[in-house]
Amino acid sequence: ATMPTSVSSVSPTHSSIKQGFCDFLKEQIPRVFPLVPCHSITYRQYDALSNSLKLEVQISSPSGSAHAEASSRASIPLSRFAESVNAYTFLIGSHHHEYVHLRNLNTPIPTEYKRFGLMAALKSRPESRSELCFPFRYKNVAIGTINFESGIVGAFDSDIDFLILLKNFFEETYASYFSLSDTIWMQQLSQYADPLHELSNYLATPIFNERQKEILRSLFFNRVLDDEQSKNTNMNELMQWFHRWVRSHFDQETDDIVDKIESILEFNGTPNSTMSRAVFDTIRSIIRNLVVNIVSYSYVDLDKIIVSMTARYRTTNDNDNDNIRIRLKSFGIFDDEELDSMCVSPIQREYDLARPEHQGMYLIGLLTRSVGGYVNVCSTQSGSETVIEFVVPK
């Protein structure tokens, strides 16, 4: 297998990363069919706006093409986790199982999966007799699934170890696209701060605004944890910090405006829900940047940020949640190019060419990835609503 080369080395975007990786899968997956007795392999990725798994790649063996077209679904809602192997694997199985393996689709659901919520009998699929589904991860966060189907009962019994290695290779390849993006930004930064120990002097220039400088200093100069910083903290402390910060940062605003800014943020979780200090600091940086962006560029009365430490569905166990999610729902106007660059590269607005690139959203994307997290950016076709979800491991 060969590593991908199709992502632009100049300005990575969500679409270029996704297209490059999907092209890579389309090149590699056909090589699996002579080795493993399956007729269909699919890759799905989570979509934060529709809360579903969207089909990105489907490759069928020559003998399975007709059946696959009939059985594939463009989108699987996560709400169907009790009857969908893909939704169950992504939502619940990723916390309890390395993979979900149904040796015979015409027999009852195995107890090991039924006890965690895969309850309903699967619809009859004449072309499939067995199924193997993996959660697909970026570092520590499940972002989708890879699913294998076969017309043979127990088809994957002797190939699971091989398919685990293959899935791991695909995950490492996907992560390499973001490593490339972040490395390019570091290289660009080094052009201004060469040698890199001059970065502190660079931060004294007007190229970054004060909030961006604050994030950069936190990212590059304050990463060594002392005994106090290494202690765990909780949701209650995060809530208290937020209210103090809003009152301090927006102290020139009227009380009614400050109240509206405070109402932007909602917390979904018990006050005693714990997190590490490193995660706490990451979430604070994300919240600060998002709130300032909303106040400056969007609608304080409409936009919402929800910080959640609970499971996505209350019918599932909150212990099935390894992550903290910061979900921004915005009605501000973003053009397609801005959204495509959001959090994966700096934004340069065409009407603002005389000023430096906007680094804020890219820096919190970089910060999220530095702790093993992932950013999902989605928008309606009309562009009237945008959802950006930051997922950070606890």
C-alpha positions as CSV (number, residue, x, y, z in Angstrom):
1,A,0.0,0.0,0.0
2,T,1.1,3.5,-0.7
3,M,0.6,6.7,1.3
4,P,-1.7,9.4,-0.2
5,T,-0.3,12.3,-2.1
6,S,-3.4,14.1,-3.4
7,V,-3.9,16.7,-0.6
8,S,-2.7,20.1,-1.4
9,S,0.5,21.1,0.4
10,V,-0.5,24.8,0.2
11,S,-3.9,25.2,2.0
12,P,-5.6,22.0,3.3
13,T,-9.4,22.2,3.5
14,H,-12.1,19.8,4.8
15,S,-13.1,18.9,1.3
16,S,-9.5,18.3,0.1
17,I,-8.8,16.1,3.1
18,K,-12.0,14.1,2.7
19,Q,-11.6,13.8,-1.1
20,G,-8.0,12.7,-0.7
21,F,-8.8,10.1,1.9
22,C,-11.8,8.7,-0.1
23,D,-9.7,8.5,-3.2
24,F,-7.1,6.6,-1.2
25,L,-9.7,4.1,0.1
26,K,-11.1,3.6,-3.4
27,E,-7.5,2.7,-4.5
28,Q,-6.8,0.4,-1.6
29,I,-10.1,-1.4,-0.8
30,P,-10.3,-3.4,-4.1
31,R,-7.1,-5.2,-3.0
32,V,-8.9,-6.6,0.0
33,F,-11.5,-8.7,-2.0
34,P,-9.0,-11.4,-3.2
35,L,-7.9,-11.8,0.5
36,V,-11.2,-11.7,2.4
37,P,-14.5,-13.3,1.4
38,C,-16.6,-10.2,1.5
39,H,-18.8,-8.5,-1.2
40,S,-19.1,-5.0,0.2
41,I,-16.9,-2.6,2.2
42,T,-18.2,0.9,3.3
43,Y,-16.8,3.9,5.0
44,R,-19.2,6.2,6.8
45,Q,-18.4,9.5,8.6
46,Y,-20.3,11.3,11.3
47,D,-22.2,14.4,10.2
48,A,-22.9,16.8,13.2
49,L,-25.7,18.7,11.5
50,S,-27.9,15.7,10.7
51,N,-26.6,13.6,13.6
52,S,-26.1,10.7,11.3
53,L,-23.5,8.6,9.6
54,K,-23.1,9.6,6.0
55,L,-21.9,7.1,3.3
56,E,-18.6,8.4,1.9
57,V,-17.2,5.3,0.2
58,Q,-18.8,2.1,-0.9
59,I,-16.7,-0.5,-2.8
60,S,-18.2,-3.8,-3.9
61,S,-16.6,-6.9,-5.3
62,P,-17.6,-7.7,-8.9
63,S,-20.1,-10.3,-7.7
64,G,-21.6,-8.0,-5.0
65,S,-22.2,-4.8,-7.0
66,A,-25.9,-5.2,-7.7
67,H,-26.8,-6.2,-4.2
68,A,-24.7,-3.4,-2.6
69,E,-26.5,-0.7,-4.6
70,A,-29.9,-2.0,-3.4
71,S,-28.9,-2.3,0.3
72,S,-26.8,0.8,0.9
73,R,-28.2,3.9,2.6
74,A,-26.8,7.4,2.0
75,S,-27.4,8.3,5.7
76,I,-28.0,6.4,8.9
77,P,-29.4,8.4,11.8
78,L,-27.7,7.7,15.1
79,S,-31.2,7.5,16.7
80,R,-31.5,4.1,15.0
81,F,-28.6,2.6,17.1
82,A,-30.9,-0.2,18.3
83,E,-31.4,-1.6,14.8
84,S,-28.3,-0.4,12.8
85,V,-25.0,-2.1,13.2
86,N,-23.2,1.0,12.0
87,A,-25.0,3.4,14.3
88,Y,-24.6,1.0,17.2
89,T,-20.9,0.6,16.6
90,F,-20.3,4.3,16.3
91,L,-22.4,5.4,19.2
92,I,-22.1,2.6,21.8
93,G,-19.9,-0.2,20.5
94,S,-16.8,2.0,20.3
95,H,-16.9,2.2,24.1
96,H,-17.3,-1.5,24.8
97,H,-16.0,-3.5,21.8
98,E,-13.0,-3.3,19.5
99,Y,-15.4,-4.3,16.7
100,V,-19.0,-5.6,16.3
101,H,-19.0,-9.1,14.7
102,L,-22.3,-10.7,13.6
103,R,-21.4,-14.2,12.4
104,N,-24.9,-15.0,11.1
105,L,-27.4,-12.2,10.4
106,N,-30.3,-14.6,10.3
107,T,-29.9,-15.6,14.0
108,P,-30.8,-13.5,17.2
109,I,-28.5,-10.6,18.2
110,P,-25.6,-12.0,20.4
111,T,-26.0,-11.2,24.1
112,E,-22.7,-9.2,24.2
113,Y,-24.3,-6.6,21.9
114,K,-27.9,-6.9,23.0
115,R,-27.0,-6.0,26.6
116,F,-25.7,-2.6,25.4
117,G,-28.6,-1.7,23.1
118,L,-28.5,-3.5,19.8
119,M,-32.0,-4.9,20.3
120,A,-34.0,-5.2,17.1
121,A,-33.8,-8.0,14.6
122,L,-32.0,-6.8,11.5
123,K,-33.9,-6.6,8.3
124,S,-33.4,-9.5,6.0
125,R,-30.7,-8.9,3.5
126,P,-30.5,-11.9,1.1
127,E,-27.1,-11.0,-0.2
128,S,-25.5,-10.8,3.3
129,R,-25.0,-13.6,5.9
130,S,-22.3,-12.0,8.1
131,E,-21.1,-8.5,9.1
132,L,-18.1,-7.0,10.7
133,C,-18.1,-3.3,11.7
134,F,-15.2,-1.2,13.2
135,P,-15.5,2.2,14.8
136,F,-13.2,4.5,12.7
137,R,-11.2,6.8,14.9
138,Y,-9.1,10.0,14.6
139,K,-6.6,9.5,17.4
140,N,-8.9,8.9,20.4
141,V,-12.3,10.0,18.9
142,A,-14.7,7.8,16.9
143,I,-15.6,9.8,13.8
144,G,-17.3,7.1,11.7
145,T,-17.3,3.4,10.8
146,I,-15.8,0.9,8.4
147,N,-18.2,-2.0,7.6
148,F,-17.6,-5.4,5.9
149,E,-20.4,-7.6,4.7
150,S,-20.2,-11.1,3.3
151,G,-22.6,-13.7,1.8
152,I,-20.9,-16.4,3.9
153,V,-21.8,-17.3,7.5
154,G,-18.7,-16.7,9.7
155,A,-16.8,-15.3,6.7
156,F,-14.5,-13.1,8.9
157,D,-13.6,-15.7,11.6
158,S,-10.0,-16.2,10.4
159,D,-9.5,-12.7,9.1
160,I,-10.3,-10.4,12.0
161,D,-6.7,-9.8,13.0
162,F,-5.8,-8.9,9.5
163,L,-8.7,-6.5,9.2
164,I,-7.8,-4.8,12.5
165,L,-4.4,-4.1,11.1
166,L,-6.0,-2.8,7.9
167,K,-8.3,-0.5,9.8
168,N,-5.5,0.8,11.9
169,F,-3.5,1.6,8.7
170,F,-6.5,3.5,7.3
171,E,-6.8,5.5,10.6
172,E,-3.1,6.4,10.5
173,T,-3.4,7.5,6.9
174,Y,-6.4,9.7,7.7
175,A,-4.6,11.3,10.7
176,S,-1.6,12.0,8.4
177,Y,-3.7,14.5,6.4
178,F,-4.2,16.7,9.6
179,S,-0.5,16.2,10.6
180,L,0.4,17.6,7.1
181,S,-2.0,20.6,7.6
182,D,-0.5,21.4,11.1
183,T,3.1,20.9,9.9
184,I,2.5,23.3,7.0
185,W,1.2,25.9,9.4
186,M,4.2,25.5,11.7
187,Q,6.5,25.9,8.7
188,Q,4.7,29.1,7.8
189,L,5.1,30.3,11.3
190,S,8.8,29.5,11.3
191,Q,9.3,31.9,8.4
192,Y,8.4,34.8,10.7
193,A,10.0,33.3,13.8
194,D,13.3,31.9,12.6
195,P,14.9,30.6,14.8
196,L,11.8,29.4,16.7
197,H,13.1,30.7,20.0
198,E,12.2,34.1,18.6
199,L,8.5,33.2,18.6
200,S,8.0,35.2,21.8
201,N,9.3,38.3,20.0
202,Y,7.1,37.6,17.1
203,L,4.1,37.6,19.4
204,A,4.9,41.2,20.3
205,T,4.0,42.3,16.7
206,P,0.5,43.3,15.6
207,I,0.1,40.3,13.2
208,F,-2.1,38.5,15.8
209,N,-4.8,40.1,17.9
210,E,-4.7,39.8,21.7
211,R,-6.9,36.7,21.9
212,Q,-4.9,34.9,19.2
213,K,-1.7,35.8,21.1
214,E,-3.2,34.4,24.3
215,I,-4.0,31.1,22.6
216,L,-0.5,30.9,21.0
217,R,1.2,31.6,24.3
218,S,-0.9,28.9,26.0
219,L,-0.2,26.5,23.2
220,F,3.6,27.0,23.0
221,F,4.8,28.3,26.3
222,N,2.5,27.1,29.1
223,R,2.2,23.3,28.3
224,V,4.3,22.0,31.3
225,L,1.9,21.0,34.0
226,D,2.8,21.6,37.6
227,D,1.2,19.7,40.5
228,E,-1.8,22.0,40.7
229,Q,-2.4,22.0,36.9
230,S,-2.3,18.2,36.8
231,K,-5.2,17.8,39.2
232,N,-8.7,16.9,37.8
233,T,-11.4,19.5,37.8
234,N,-15.1,19.4,37.1
235,M,-18.0,20.9,35.1
236,N,-19.0,23.1,38.1
237,E,-15.6,24.8,38.0
238,L,-16.0,25.3,34.2
239,M,-19.4,26.9,34.7
240,Q,-18.0,29.3,37.4
241,W,-15.0,30.2,35.3
242,F,-17.3,31.1,32.3
243,H,-19.5,33.5,34.2
244,R,-16.4,35.2,35.8
245,W,-14.8,35.5,32.4
246,V,-17.9,37.0,30.6
247,R,-18.3,39.6,33.4
248,S,-14.6,40.5,33.1
249,H,-14.1,40.4,29.4
250,F,-17.3,42.3,28.5
251,D,-17.2,44.7,31.4
252,Q,-17.9,47.6,29.1
253,E,-21.2,46.2,27.9
254,T,-24.6,46.8,29.6
255,D,-26.0,44.3,31.9
256,D,-28.7,43.1,29.5
257,I,-26.0,42.4,26.8
258,V,-23.8,40.6,29.3
259,D,-26.8,38.4,30.3
260,K,-27.4,37.6,26.6
261,I,-23.8,36.6,26.2
262,E,-23.9,34.4,29.3
263,S,-27.0,32.7,27.8
264,I,-25.1,31.7,24.7
265,L,-23.5,28.8,26.6
266,E,-25.4,25.8,28.0
267,F,-23.9,23.0,30.1
268,N,-25.3,19.5,29.7
269,G,-23.9,17.3,32.5
270,T,-23.7,16.9,36.2
271,P,-21.8,19.6,38.1
272,N,-19.4,17.0,39.5
273,S,-18.5,15.5,36.1
274,T,-14.7,15.4,36.1
275,M,-12.1,16.3,33.5
276,S,-8.3,16.7,33.5
277,R,-6.8,20.1,33.8
278,A,-5.4,19.8,30.2
279,V,-8.9,19.2,28.9
280,F,-10.3,22.0,31.1
281,D,-7.8,24.5,29.6
282,T,-8.5,23.3,26.1
283,I,-12.3,23.7,26.5
284,R,-11.8,27.2,28.0
285,S,-9.8,28.2,24.9
286,I,-12.4,26.9,22.6
287,I,-15.3,28.6,24.5
288,R,-13.5,31.9,24.6
289,N,-12.8,32.0,20.9
290,L,-16.3,30.9,20.0
291,V,-18.0,33.4,22.2
292,V,-15.9,36.3,21.0
293,N,-16.6,35.3,17.4
294,I,-20.3,35.2,18.0
295,V,-20.4,38.6,19.7
296,S,-18.2,40.1,16.9
297,Y,-19.6,38.4,13.8
298,S,-22.9,36.6,14.4
299,Y,-26.2,36.7,16.4
300,V,-26.0,36.7,20.2
301,D,-29.8,36.1,20.4
302,L,-29.7,33.0,18.2
303,D,-26.4,31.2,18.4
304,K,-25.8,28.5,21.0
305,I,-22.8,26.7,22.4
306,I,-23.6,23.4,24.3
307,V,-20.9,21.8,26.4
308,S,-22.0,18.2,27.0
309,M,-20.5,15.4,29.1
310,T,-23.4,13.0,28.7
311,A,-24.1,10.3,26.2
312,R,-25.7,11.4,22.9
313,Y,-28.9,9.6,23.7
314,R,-30.4,9.4,27.2
315,T,-31.6,5.8,26.4
316,T,-27.9,4.9,26.4
317,N,-25.7,4.8,29.5
318,D,-23.7,8.0,30.3
319,N,-20.8,5.7,31.0
320,D,-20.8,5.1,27.2
321,N,-19.3,8.5,26.7
322,D,-15.5,8.9,26.7
323,N,-15.6,12.5,25.3
324,I,-16.7,16.0,26.0
325,R,-18.5,17.7,23.1
326,I,-18.6,21.5,22.5
327,R,-21.3,22.0,19.9
328,L,-21.7,25.4,18.2
329,K,-24.9,26.1,16.4
330,S,-24.5,29.3,14.5
331,F,-26.7,31.4,12.2
332,G,-23.9,33.7,11.1
333,I,-23.1,33.9,7.4
334,F,-20.0,31.9,6.3
335,D,-19.1,31.5,2.7
336,D,-18.2,28.1,1.4
337,E,-14.4,28.7,1.3
338,E,-14.4,29.9,5.0
339,L,-16.3,26.8,6.1
340,D,-14.0,24.5,4.1
341,S,-11.0,26.0,5.8
342,M,-12.5,26.2,9.3
343,C,-10.2,24.8,11.9
344,V,-7.9,23.1,9.4
345,S,-6.1,26.1,8.0
346,P,-6.1,29.9,8.5
347,I,-8.8,31.9,6.8
348,Q,-8.1,34.8,4.4
349,R,-11.2,36.7,3.5
350,E,-11.2,38.2,0.0
351,Y,-12.5,41.5,1.2
352,D,-9.8,41.7,3.9
353,L,-6.6,40.9,1.9
354,A,-4.7,43.8,3.4
355,R,-4.8,42.2,6.8
356,P,-3.2,39.0,8.0
357,E,-5.0,35.6,7.8
358,H,-7.6,34.9,10.6
359,Q,-5.9,32.4,12.8
360,G,-8.3,32.0,15.7
361,M,-10.5,29.1,14.5
362,Y,-7.5,27.3,13.1
363,L,-5.6,27.6,16.4
364,I,-8.4,26.0,18.4
365,G,-8.6,23.3,15.8
366,L,-4.9,22.7,16.3
367,L,-5.3,22.8,20.1
368,T,-8.2,20.3,19.9
369,R,-6.1,17.9,17.8
370,S,-3.1,18.3,20.1
371,V,-5.1,16.6,22.9
372,G,-6.4,13.8,20.6
373,G,-9.7,15.6,19.7
374,Y,-11.5,16.1,16.4
375,V,-13.5,19.0,14.8
376,N,-16.6,18.3,12.7
377,V,-17.9,21.2,10.5
378,C,-21.3,21.1,8.8
379,S,-23.6,23.5,7.1
380,T,-27.0,23.5,5.5
381,Q,-27.1,23.8,1.7
382,S,-28.6,27.3,2.0
383,G,-25.8,28.3,4.4
384,S,-28.3,29.6,6.9
385,E,-27.2,27.2,9.7
386,T,-23.8,26.0,10.6
387,V,-22.8,23.3,13.2
388,I,-19.2,23.0,14.5
389,E,-18.6,20.2,17.0
390,F,-15.4,19.9,18.9
391,V,-14.9,16.5,20.5
392,V,-12.3,16.3,23.2
393,P,-11.3,13.0,25.0
394,K,-11.9,13.2,28.8
